[in-house]
């Protein structure tokens, strides 16, 4: 795993010091252990986890400077992309790991404490039920949670004007972007750019959709999730 991460992080223009590599190894060990009793991830084994989880997630840092930033990972699941981003960007101010399933959040709380990731803030809640966190973050990130127009209503309200929402998507996000155009504008955002990347040591290509928050999200959003799902913007 160490050599895969060293090569991959170097290809992404990111440093890989011994403490960072040890943290990735520790995260992997805890993922494998927990995955025996919980359905955390379908990806297993050192090589696949290093490439398809860790290096896929750290690609976000090639599109956004998260140093000295407060970040929220919406629908983090087993900690992706939030935990790898926090490990690879030790200068980050704070990473809130948001998920609605208590068992996953308990896993993240124990794992982040064991790895010494004091800037991680695991939080069990639904994204649409946190008015106290409205427009508090410099950036929001999300990976494989929902269609972009649904995801925007869940994530953009957390981002302060001037900040950004980075959605991790597949190799061809054009249809989702077109479908989400009305939602992005309604929620106060604007499409800034789409960055395609190939995960190092693989032929897998994914995309980062960067949406800039230009103005405050109207107070009526986000709606209840049932309504978001039934009548997406």
Secondary structure as UniProt FT lines:
FT   HELIX           2..11
FT   TURN            12..13
FT   HELIX           18..35
FT   TURN            36..37
FT   HELIX           46..48
FT   HELIX           49..55
FT   HELIX           56..58
FT   HELIX           59..62
FT   TURN            67..68
FT   STRAND          70..74
FT   TURN            77..81
FT   HELIX           82..88
FT   TURN            90..91
FT   STRAND          94..99
FT   HELIX           102..114
FT   TURN            115..116
FT   TURN            118..119
FT   STRAND          120..124
FT   HELIX           127..129
FT   HELIX           131..133
FT   TURN            134..135
FT   STRAND          137..143
FT   HELIX           148..155
FT   HELIX           156..158
FT   STRAND          159..169
FT   HELIX           174..179
FT   HELIX           181..186
FT   TURN            187..188
FT   STRAND          189..198
FT   TURN            200..201
FT   STRAND          205..213
FT   TURN            219..220
FT   HELIX           225..230
//
